């Protein structure tokens, strides 16, 4: 007797699983929709509207702007004040990366080595980041005051009268005076960033290193720092982007002066758009700033991030 094998019948689709998947999808969409709408209204649309407005001449009052094509962009390319602002922005970028990241990393290592004994210092070192930027700007304006400021008074008290300067009024010192304040404010951020990364390193690695005869110096140099590569890349990117967009502290302390010595792209955009009522030209400056930041992120952050993933 021959038995003929028949293929198994196809089971009906799991309607309950499909319905559950649709419910999860709908729930995810409903939760994401408010965030997407906020991004579209307050981030995406203003970017494209600024690009559109950069093609017009408009004082912000007339009901109809005048279309002028690429004249604002052509003027921007020939504007020495804009090129000076770009140079100042990149000086702040280089100084921020060269000062904030190493000092923040050094403080993080110090706090990580100290353990609970350094808890009070964690709070003390973090205080500058908790202060309002406007308050910091006003505070340091008084500190840098050439006649009544505490800095010049201290220098004169220890006999260094020749070192007393008009820190914010002299173009030679104004930008670097502001850079030091920026670094003082944001070093705590990178300190916390690196401290969190150091705390996340498994304790077994530290113990294994000590068993093999490694000192604390060798542990941080040969074990901890290589494991912080991705955090260093993230910190460098945040410092770079933040320095390019910096505005509030500069505006409070110098408003871009003296003679454009501390002018940044953001302060120049504000002056053109809201002081000179050249909305189209201000939009061109803002769009140029967005393009510069985007290009730098594409050229710097993503290649470094991909390299870190390849090394991992």
Residue, then its C-alpha position, 0 to 999 in steps of 0.5 A: x500500500x503506497x502512502x502519498x505525502x501531501x504538503x502541509x496546509x498553509x496556516x492562516x495568518x496570525x491576525x492577533x499578532x498583526x493587529x498587535x503590530x498595528x497597535x504598536x505602530x499607531x502608538x509609536x506614531x502618536x507619541x512621536x507626532x508632537x515631537x515631529x511637529x515641534x521640529x517641523x515648526x520650530x527647526x525645519x521650517x525656519x531653516x528653509x524660510x531663512x534660505x528663502x528670505x536670504x533671496x529678498x531685500x526686506x526691512x522687516x516692516x514693509x508688507x512685501x519684500x523685494x526679490x533680489x536673487x543672490x545679491x545678498x550672498x554676493x555681498x556676503x562673500x565680499x563682506x570683510x566684517x563677515x570674514x572677520x566674524x568667521x575667523x573669530x568663530x574659528x579662533x573660539x573653536x580652536x581655543x575651546x577644544x584646546x582648553x576645555x577638553x584637556x582641562x575637563x578631562x584632567x578634572x574628571x581624572x582627578x575626581x575619579x581618582x579621589x572617589x567619595x572624598x572629592x564629592x564636594x569638589x564635584x559640586x564646586x567645579x560644576x557651579x559655573x555651568x549652573x549660572x546664567x550666561x547673562x549673569x556671568x557676562x555682567x559679572x566678568x564685565x565688572x571683573x575686567x573693568x579697567x578702573x574698578x575691576x578686581x583683576x586690574x586691582x589684583x595685578x596692581x596690588x602684587x606690583x604688576x602694574x604693567x599687566x593691567x589692561x583695558x581687557x574688553x576695550x582693547x582689540x588685542x585682548x578683548x577676544x581672548x578675555x572673552x574666550x577665557x570666560x567661555x572656557x571657565x563656564x563650559x569646562x564643567x560640562x566636559x568634566x561631567x561628560x568625561x567623568x561619566x565615561x570614566x565611571x562607566x569603565x568596568x572595575x574589572x579592567x582597573x583591577x586587572x591592570x593593577x594586578x599586572x603591575x600598572x600604576x594609576x598613571x599607566x591605567x589612565x594613559x593605557x587603559x582608560x584614555x583609549x576607551x574614552x575615544x568615542x567620548x572625546x569625539x563627542x566632546x570635540x563635536x559639541x565644542x565645535x558646534x557650540x563655539x560656531x553658534x556662540x552668541x549670548x556671552x559675547x553680546x552681553x560683554x562686548x556686543x561684538x566690539x571693539x571695532x569688530x574684534x569679538x564679532x561672531x557670525x551670530x552677533x553679526x546676524x543679529x545686528x544686521x537683522x534687528x539693528x540695521x533692519x536688513x532682514x534679507x542680509x541677516x537671513x543670508x548670514x544665518x543661512x551661511x552659519x547653518x551651512x558652515x556648521x552642517x559641512x563641518x559636522x559632515x566632514x569631521x564628526x561622521x568620519x571620526x564616528x565611522x572610524x571609531x565604529x571600525x576600531x570597535 
